[in-house]
């Protein structure tokens, strides 16, 4: 009788441990997703609409409401297996993301001249100096929400 009671108590303890582990993993996932959404929002707010280009070292400016370098192109993705969040601008299907990479890290890109009612015309290759905005968004997030990702495990 005592042996069965001990076995039942051990089974209950193991079941409770699994439930606790699931609850902790759910909480961790929730925090990472919240962090991704906050950093994405900060990154979108750093990009300003203007006809003028931004200065090197400052966040890029957008000339359109949406599109390749528009505000809607900034997305986030949470990978539950790796417990990581990827945040940043993405290109439209069929377009290369070299302009976005050049804006974030600096580098070469091809200018494309868009003309109403006509096919886009490829222009010359130019060097773009670094205009980081997701790094700045991450730094602002760390200052504003220092406790959100602290003590996750």
MODELLER restraints for C-alpha pairs under 7 A, 6 or more apart:
rsr = mdl.restraints
at = mdl.atoms
rsr.add(forms.Gaussian(group=physical.xy_distance, feature=features.Distance(at['CA:28:A'], at['CA:152:A']), mean=6.14, stdev=0.5))
rsr.add(forms.Gaussian(group=physical.xy_distance, feature=features.Distance(at['CA:29:A'], at['CA:80:A']), mean=6.94, stdev=0.5))
rsr.add(forms.Gaussian(group=physical.xy_distance, feature=features.Distance(at['CA:31:A'], at['CA:148:A']), mean=6.60, stdev=0.5))
rsr.add(forms.Gaussian(group=physical.xy_distance, feature=features.Distance(at['CA:31:A'], at['CA:149:A']), mean=6.65, stdev=0.5))
rsr.add(forms.Gaussian(group=physical.xy_distance, feature=features.Distance(at['CA:32:A'], at['CA:85:A']), mean=6.72, stdev=0.5))
rsr.add(forms.Gaussian(group=physical.xy_distance, feature=features.Distance(at['CA:33:A'], at['CA:78:A']), mean=6.31, stdev=0.5))
rsr.add(forms.Gaussian(group=physical.xy_distance, feature=features.Distance(at['CA:36:A'], at['CA:76:A']), mean=6.00, stdev=0.5))
rsr.add(forms.Gaussian(group=physical.xy_distance, feature=features.Distance(at['CA:36:A'], at['CA:85:A']), mean=6.05, stdev=0.5))
rsr.add(forms.Gaussian(group=physical.xy_distance, feature=features.Distance(at['CA:36:A'], at['CA:87:A']), mean=6.62, stdev=0.5))
rsr.add(forms.Gaussian(group=physical.xy_distance, feature=features.Distance(at['CA:37:A'], at['CA:76:A']), mean=6.93, stdev=0.5))
rsr.add(forms.Gaussian(group=physical.xy_distance, feature=features.Distance(at['CA:39:A'], at['CA:137:A']), mean=5.69, stdev=0.5))
rsr.add(forms.Gaussian(group=physical.xy_distance, feature=features.Distance(at['CA:39:A'], at['CA:138:A']), mean=5.99, stdev=0.5))
rsr.add(forms.Gaussian(group=physical.xy_distance, feature=features.Distance(at['CA:39:A'], at['CA:141:A']), mean=6.14, stdev=0.5))
rsr.add(forms.Gaussian(group=physical.xy_distance, feature=features.Distance(at['CA:40:A'], at['CA:74:A']), mean=6.72, stdev=0.5))
rsr.add(forms.Gaussian(group=physical.xy_distance, feature=features.Distance(at['CA:40:A'], at['CA:75:A']), mean=6.52, stdev=0.5))
rsr.add(forms.Gaussian(group=physical.xy_distance, feature=features.Distance(at['CA:40:A'], at['CA:76:A']), mean=6.54, stdev=0.5))
rsr.add(forms.Gaussian(group=physical.xy_distance, feature=features.Distance(at['CA:40:A'], at['CA:87:A']), mean=6.41, stdev=0.5))
rsr.add(forms.Gaussian(group=physical.xy_distance, feature=features.Distance(at['CA:42:A'], at['CA:137:A']), mean=5.36, stdev=0.5))
rsr.add(forms.Gaussian(group=physical.xy_distance, feature=features.Distance(at['CA:43:A'], at['CA:133:A']), mean=6.11, stdev=0.5))
rsr.add(forms.Gaussian(group=physical.xy_distance, feature=features.Distance(at['CA:43:A'], at['CA:134:A']), mean=5.48, stdev=0.5))
rsr.add(forms.Gaussian(group=physical.xy_distance, feature=features.Distance(at['CA:43:A'], at['CA:137:A']), mean=5.03, stdev=0.5))
rsr.add(forms.Gaussian(group=physical.xy_distance, feature=features.Distance(at['CA:44:A'], at['CA:71:A']), mean=5.73, stdev=0.5))
rsr.add(forms.Gaussian(group=physical.xy_distance, feature=features.Distance(at['CA:44:A'], at['CA:74:A']), mean=6.82, stdev=0.5))
rsr.add(forms.Gaussian(group=physical.xy_distance, feature=features.Distance(at['CA:46:A'], at['CA:59:A']), mean=6.31, stdev=0.5))
rsr.add(forms.Gaussian(group=physical.xy_distance, feature=features.Distance(at['CA:46:A'], at['CA:133:A']), mean=6.63, stdev=0.5))
rsr.add(forms.Gaussian(group=physical.xy_distance, feature=features.Distance(at['CA:47:A'], at['CA:59:A']), mean=5.98, stdev=0.5))
rsr.add(forms.Gaussian(group=physical.xy_distance, feature=features.Distance(at['CA:47:A'], at['CA:60:A']), mean=5.81, stdev=0.5))
rsr.add(forms.Gaussian(group=physical.xy_distance, feature=features.Distance(at['CA:47:A'], at['CA:61:A']), mean=5.35, stdev=0.5))
rsr.add(forms.Gaussian(group=physical.xy_distance, feature=features.Distance(at['CA:47:A'], at['CA:62:A']), mean=6.69, stdev=0.5))
rsr.add(forms.Gaussian(group=physical.xy_distance, feature=features.Distance(at['CA:48:A'], at['CA:61:A']), mean=4.93, stdev=0.5))
rsr.add(forms.Gaussian(group=physical.xy_distance, feature=features.Distance(at['CA:48:A'], at['CA:62:A']), mean=6.17, stdev=0.5))
rsr.add(forms.Gaussian(group=physical.xy_distance, feature=features.Distance(at['CA:49:A'], at['CA:61:A']), mean=5.57, stdev=0.5))
rsr.add(forms.Gaussian(group=physical.xy_distance, feature=features.Distance(at['CA:49:A'], at['CA:62:A']), mean=4.87, stdev=0.5))
rsr.add(forms.Gaussian(group=physical.xy_distance, feature=features.Distance(at['CA:49:A'], at['CA:63:A']), mean=5.79, stdev=0.5))
rsr.add(forms.Gaussian(group=physical.xy_distance, feature=features.Distance(at['CA:50:A'], at['CA:61:A']), mean=6.06, stdev=0.5))
rsr.add(forms.Gaussian(group=physical.xy_distance, feature=features.Distance(at['CA:50:A'], at['CA:62:A']), mean=6.20, stdev=0.5))
rsr.add(forms.Gaussian(group=physical.xy_distance, feature=features.Distance(at['CA:50:A'], at['CA:63:A']), mean=5.75, stdev=0.5))
rsr.add(forms.Gaussian(group=physical.xy_distance, feature=features.Distance(at['CA:51:A'], at['CA:63:A']), mean=5.68, stdev=0.5))
rsr.add(forms.Gaussian(group=physical.xy_distance, feature=features.Distance(at['CA:53:A'], at['CA:61:A']), mean=6.16, stdev=0.5))
rsr.add(forms.Gaussian(group=physical.xy_distance, feature=features.Distance(at['CA:54:A'], at['CA:60:A']), mean=5.42, stdev=0.5))
rsr.add(forms.Gaussian(group=physical.xy_distance, feature=features.Distance(at['CA:54:A'], at['CA:61:A']), mean=5.71, stdev=0.5))
rsr.add(forms.Gaussian(group=physical.xy_distance, feature=features.Distance(at['CA:56:A'], at['CA:129:A']), mean=5.58, stdev=0.5))
rsr.add(forms.Gaussian(group=physical.xy_distance, feature=features.Distance(at['CA:56:A'], at['CA:130:A']), mean=5.87, stdev=0.5))
rsr.add(forms.Gaussian(group=physical.xy_distance, feature=features.Distance(at['CA:56:A'], at['CA:131:A']), mean=5.44, stdev=0.5))
rsr.add(forms.Gaussian(group=physical.xy_distance, feature=features.Distance(at['CA:57:A'], at['CA:130:A']), mean=5.76, stdev=0.5))
rsr.add(forms.Gaussian(group=physical.xy_distance, feature=features.Distance(at['CA:57:A'], at['CA:131:A']), mean=4.70, stdev=0.5))
rsr.add(forms.Gaussian(group=physical.xy_distance, feature=features.Distance(at['CA:57:A'], at['CA:132:A']), mean=6.37, stdev=0.5))
rsr.add(forms.Gaussian(group=physical.xy_distance, feature=features.Distance(at['CA:58:A'], at['CA:131:A']), mean=5.23, stdev=0.5))
rsr.add(forms.Gaussian(group=physical.xy_distance, feature=features.Distance(at['CA:58:A'], at['CA:132:A']), mean=6.47, stdev=0.5))
rsr.add(forms.Gaussian(group=physical.xy_distance, feature=features.Distance(at['CA:59:A'], at['CA:131:A']), mean=5.18, stdev=0.5))
rsr.add(forms.Gaussian(group=physical.xy_distance, feature=features.Distance(at['CA:59:A'], at['CA:132:A']), mean=5.53, stdev=0.5))
rsr.add(forms.Gaussian(group=physical.xy_distance, feature=features.Distance(at['CA:59:A'], at['CA:133:A']), mean=4.67, stdev=0.5))
rsr.add(forms.Gaussian(group=physical.xy_distance, feature=features.Distance(at['CA:60:A'], at['CA:131:A']), mean=5.77, stdev=0.5))
rsr.add(forms.Gaussian(group=physical.xy_distance, feature=features.Distance(at['CA:62:A'], at['CA:69:A']), mean=6.35, stdev=0.5))
rsr.add(forms.Gaussian(group=physical.xy_distance, feature=features.Distance(at['CA:62:A'], at['CA:70:A']), mean=5.84, stdev=0.5))
rsr.add(forms.Gaussian(group=physical.xy_distance, feature=features.Distance(at['CA:64:A'], at['CA:70:A']), mean=5.86, stdev=0.5))
rsr.add(forms.Gaussian(group=physical.xy_distance, feature=features.Distance(at['CA:65:A'], at['CA:71:A']), mean=6.67, stdev=0.5))
rsr.add(forms.Gaussian(group=physical.xy_distance, feature=features.Distance(at['CA:66:A'], at['CA:72:A']), mean=5.40, stdev=0.5))
rsr.add(forms.Gaussian(group=physical.xy_distance, feature=features.Distance(at['CA:66:A'], at['CA:73:A']), mean=6.92, stdev=0.5))
rsr.add(forms.Gaussian(group=physical.xy_distance, feature=features.Distance(at['CA:67:A'], at['CA:73:A']), mean=6.37, stdev=0.5))
rsr.add(forms.Gaussian(group=physical.xy_distance, feature=features.Distance(at['CA:68:A'], at['CA:91:A']), mean=5.21, stdev=0.5))
rsr.add(forms.Gaussian(group=physical.xy_distance, feature=features.Distance(at['CA:68:A'], at['CA:92:A']), mean=6.11, stdev=0.5))
rsr.add(forms.Gaussian(group=physical.xy_distance, feature=features.Distance(at['CA:69:A'], at['CA:100:A']), mean=6.86, stdev=0.5))
rsr.add(forms.Gaussian(group=physical.xy_distance, feature=features.Distance(at['CA:73:A'], at['CA:89:A']), mean=5.10, stdev=0.5))
rsr.add(forms.Gaussian(group=physical.xy_distance, feature=features.Distance(at['CA:73:A'], at['CA:90:A']), mean=5.37, stdev=0.5))
rsr.add(forms.Gaussian(group=physical.xy_distance, feature=features.Distance(at['CA:73:A'], at['CA:91:A']), mean=6.74, stdev=0.5))
rsr.add(forms.Gaussian(group=physical.xy_distance, feature=features.Distance(at['CA:74:A'], at['CA:88:A']), mean=5.11, stdev=0.5))
rsr.add(forms.Gaussian(group=physical.xy_distance, feature=features.Distance(at['CA:74:A'], at['CA:89:A']), mean=3.93, stdev=0.5))
rsr.add(forms.Gaussian(group=physical.xy_distance, feature=features.Distance(at['CA:74:A'], at['CA:90:A']), mean=6.23, stdev=0.5))
rsr.add(forms.Gaussian(group=physical.xy_distance, feature=features.Distance(at['CA:75:A'], at['CA:87:A']), mean=5.86, stdev=0.5))
rsr.add(forms.Gaussian(group=physical.xy_distance, feature=features.Distance(at['CA:75:A'], at['CA:88:A']), mean=5.63, stdev=0.5))
rsr.add(forms.Gaussian(group=physical.xy_distance, feature=features.Distance(at['CA:75:A'], at['CA:89:A']), mean=6.03, stdev=0.5))
rsr.add(forms.Gaussian(group=physical.xy_distance, feature=features.Distance(at['CA:75:A'], at['CA:90:A']), mean=6.97, stdev=0.5))
rsr.add(forms.Gaussian(group=physical.xy_distance, feature=features.Distance(at['CA:76:A'], at['CA:85:A']), mean=6.89, stdev=0.5))
rsr.add(forms.Gaussian(group=physical.xy_distance, feature=features.Distance(at['CA:76:A'], at['CA:86:A']), mean=5.54, stdev=0.5))
rsr.add(forms.Gaussian(group=physical.xy_distance, feature=features.Distance(at['CA:76:A'], at['CA:87:A']), mean=4.21, stdev=0.5))
rsr.add(forms.Gaussian(group=physical.xy_distance, feature=features.Distance(at['CA:76:A'], at['CA:88:A']), mean=6.43, stdev=0.5))
rsr.add(forms.Gaussian(group=physical.xy_distance, feature=features.Distance(at['CA:77:A'], at['CA:85:A']), mean=5.64, stdev=0.5))
rsr.add(forms.Gaussian(group=physical.xy_distance, feature=features.Distance(at['CA:77:A'], at['CA:86:A']), mean=5.19, stdev=0.5))
rsr.add(forms.Gaussian(group=physical.xy_distance, feature=features.Distance(at['CA:77:A'], at['CA:87:A']), mean=6.45, stdev=0.5))
rsr.add(forms.Gaussian(group=physical.xy_distance, feature=features.Distance(at['CA:78:A'], at['CA:84:A']), mean=5.96, stdev=0.5))
rsr.add(forms.Gaussian(group=physical.xy_distance, feature=features.Distance(at['CA:78:A'], at['CA:85:A']), mean=4.46, stdev=0.5))
rsr.add(forms.Gaussian(group=physical.xy_distance, feature=features.Distance(at['CA:78:A'], at['CA:86:A']), mean=6.45, stdev=0.5))
rsr.add(forms.Gaussian(group=physical.xy_distance, feature=features.Distance(at['CA:79:A'], at['CA:85:A']), mean=6.23, stdev=0.5))
rsr.add(forms.Gaussian(group=physical.xy_distance, feature=features.Distance(at['CA:88:A'], at['CA:134:A']), mean=6.45, stdev=0.5))
rsr.add(forms.Gaussian(group=physical.xy_distance, feature=features.Distance(at['CA:89:A'], at['CA:100:A']), mean=6.75, stdev=0.5))
rsr.add(forms.Gaussian(group=physical.xy_distance, feature=features.Distance(at['CA:90:A'], at['CA:97:A']), mean=6.85, stdev=0.5))
rsr.add(forms.Gaussian(group=physical.xy_distance, feature=features.Distance(at['CA:91:A'], at['CA:97:A']), mean=5.21, stdev=0.5))
rsr.add(forms.Gaussian(group=physical.xy_distance, feature=features.Distance(at['CA:98:A'], at['CA:109:A']), mean=6.07, stdev=0.5))
rsr.add(forms.Gaussian(group=physical.xy_distance, feature=features.Distance(at['CA:99:A'], at['CA:109:A']), mean=5.58, stdev=0.5))
rsr.add(forms.Gaussian(group=physical.xy_distance, feature=features.Distance(at['CA:102:A'], at['CA:108:A']), mean=6.23, stdev=0.5))
rsr.add(forms.Gaussian(group=physical.xy_distance, feature=features.Distance(at['CA:102:A'], at['CA:109:A']), mean=6.62, stdev=0.5))
rsr.add(forms.Gaussian(group=physical.xy_distance, feature=features.Distance(at['CA:102:A'], at['CA:128:A']), mean=6.10, stdev=0.5))
rsr.add(forms.Gaussian(group=physical.xy_distance, feature=features.Distance(at['CA:102:A'], at['CA:130:A']), mean=6.92, stdev=0.5))
rsr.add(forms.Gaussian(group=physical.xy_distance, feature=features.Distance(at['CA:103:A'], at['CA:128:A']), mean=6.55, stdev=0.5))
rsr.add(forms.Gaussian(group=physical.xy_distance, feature=features.Distance(at['CA:103:A'], at['CA:130:A']), mean=5.58, stdev=0.5))
rsr.add(forms.Gaussian(group=physical.xy_distance, feature=features.Distance(at['CA:103:A'], at['CA:131:A']), mean=5.22, stdev=0.5))
rsr.add(forms.Gaussian(group=physical.xy_distance, feature=features.Distance(at['CA:103:A'], at['CA:132:A']), mean=6.94, stdev=0.5))
rsr.add(forms.Gaussian(group=physical.xy_distance, feature=features.Distance(at['CA:104:A'], at['CA:130:A']), mean=5.70, stdev=0.5))
rsr.add(forms.Gaussian(group=physical.xy_distance, feature=features.Distance(at['CA:104:A'], at['CA:131:A']), mean=5.35, stdev=0.5))
rsr.add(forms.Gaussian(group=physical.xy_distance, feature=features.Distance(at['CA:104:A'], at['CA:132:A']), mean=4.74, stdev=0.5))
rsr.add(forms.Gaussian(group=physical.xy_distance, feature=features.Distance(at['CA:105:A'], at['CA:130:A']), mean=4.97, stdev=0.5))
rsr.add(forms.Gaussian(group=physical.xy_distance, feature=features.Distance(at['CA:105:A'], at['CA:131:A']), mean=6.99, stdev=0.5))
rsr.add(forms.Gaussian(group=physical.xy_distance, feature=features.Distance(at['CA:105:A'], at['CA:132:A']), mean=6.82, stdev=0.5))
rsr.add(forms.Gaussian(group=physical.xy_distance, feature=features.Distance(at['CA:106:A'], at['CA:128:A']), mean=5.43, stdev=0.5))
rsr.add(forms.Gaussian(group=physical.xy_distance, feature=features.Distance(at['CA:106:A'], at['CA:129:A']), mean=4.61, stdev=0.5))
rsr.add(forms.Gaussian(group=physical.xy_distance, feature=features.Distance(at['CA:106:A'], at['CA:130:A']), mean=3.96, stdev=0.5))
rsr.add(forms.Gaussian(group=physical.xy_distance, feature=features.Distance(at['CA:107:A'], at['CA:127:A']), mean=5.39, stdev=0.5))
rsr.add(forms.Gaussian(group=physical.xy_distance, feature=features.Distance(at['CA:107:A'], at['CA:128:A']), mean=5.42, stdev=0.5))
rsr.add(forms.Gaussian(group=physical.xy_distance, feature=features.Distance(at['CA:107:A'], at['CA:129:A']), mean=6.63, stdev=0.5))
rsr.add(forms.Gaussian(group=physical.xy_distance, feature=features.Distance(at['CA:108:A'], at['CA:125:A']), mean=6.50, stdev=0.5))
rsr.add(forms.Gaussian(group=physical.xy_distance, feature=features.Distance(at['CA:108:A'], at['CA:126:A']), mean=5.54, stdev=0.5))
rsr.add(forms.Gaussian(group=physical.xy_distance, feature=features.Distance(at['CA:108:A'], at['CA:127:A']), mean=4.41, stdev=0.5))
rsr.add(forms.Gaussian(group=physical.xy_distance, feature=features.Distance(at['CA:108:A'], at['CA:128:A']), mean=6.18, stdev=0.5))
rsr.add(forms.Gaussian(group=physical.xy_distance, feature=features.Distance(at['CA:109:A'], at['CA:125:A']), mean=5.45, stdev=0.5))
rsr.add(forms.Gaussian(group=physical.xy_distance, feature=features.Distance(at['CA:109:A'], at['CA:126:A']), mean=5.65, stdev=0.5))
rsr.add(forms.Gaussian(group=physical.xy_distance, feature=features.Distance(at['CA:109:A'], at['CA:127:A']), mean=6.50, stdev=0.5))
rsr.add(forms.Gaussian(group=physical.xy_distance, feature=features.Distance(at['CA:110:A'], at['CA:123:A']), mean=6.26, stdev=0.5))
rsr.add(forms.Gaussian(group=physical.xy_distance, feature=features.Distance(at['CA:110:A'], at['CA:124:A']), mean=5.70, stdev=0.5))
rsr.add(forms.Gaussian(group=physical.xy_distance, feature=features.Distance(at['CA:110:A'], at['CA:125:A']), mean=4.27, stdev=0.5))
rsr.add(forms.Gaussian(group=physical.xy_distance, feature=features.Distance(at['CA:110:A'], at['CA:126:A']), mean=6.29, stdev=0.5))
rsr.add(forms.Gaussian(group=physical.xy_distance, feature=features.Distance(at['CA:111:A'], at['CA:122:A']), mean=6.33, stdev=0.5))
rsr.add(forms.Gaussian(group=physical.xy_distance, feature=features.Distance(at['CA:111:A'], at['CA:123:A']), mean=4.95, stdev=0.5))
rsr.add(forms.Gaussian(group=physical.xy_distance, feature=features.Distance(at['CA:111:A'], at['CA:124:A']), mean=5.83, stdev=0.5))
rsr.add(forms.Gaussian(group=physical.xy_distance, feature=features.Distance(at['CA:111:A'], at['CA:125:A']), mean=6.26, stdev=0.5))
rsr.add(forms.Gaussian(group=physical.xy_distance, feature=features.Distance(at['CA:112:A'], at['CA:120:A']), mean=6.42, stdev=0.5))
rsr.add(forms.Gaussian(group=physical.xy_distance, feature=features.Distance(at['CA:112:A'], at['CA:121:A']), mean=5.66, stdev=0.5))
rsr.add(forms.Gaussian(group=physical.xy_distance, feature=features.Distance(at['CA:112:A'], at['CA:122:A']), mean=4.59, stdev=0.5))
rsr.add(forms.Gaussian(group=physical.xy_distance, feature=features.Distance(at['CA:112:A'], at['CA:123:A']), mean=5.31, stdev=0.5))
rsr.add(forms.Gaussian(group=physical.xy_distance, feature=features.Distance(at['CA:113:A'], at['CA:120:A']), mean=5.70, stdev=0.5))
rsr.add(forms.Gaussian(group=physical.xy_distance, feature=features.Distance(at['CA:113:A'], at['CA:121:A']), mean=5.03, stdev=0.5))
rsr.add(forms.Gaussian(group=physical.xy_distance, feature=features.Distance(at['CA:113:A'], at['CA:122:A']), mean=6.27, stdev=0.5))
rsr.add(forms.Gaussian(group=physical.xy_distance, feature=features.Distance(at['CA:113:A'], at['CA:123:A']), mean=6.58, stdev=0.5))
rsr.add(forms.Gaussian(group=physical.xy_distance, feature=features.Distance(at['CA:114:A'], at['CA:120:A']), mean=4.68, stdev=0.5))
rsr.add(forms.Gaussian(group=physical.xy_distance, feature=features.Distance(at['CA:114:A'], at['CA:121:A']), mean=6.46, stdev=0.5))
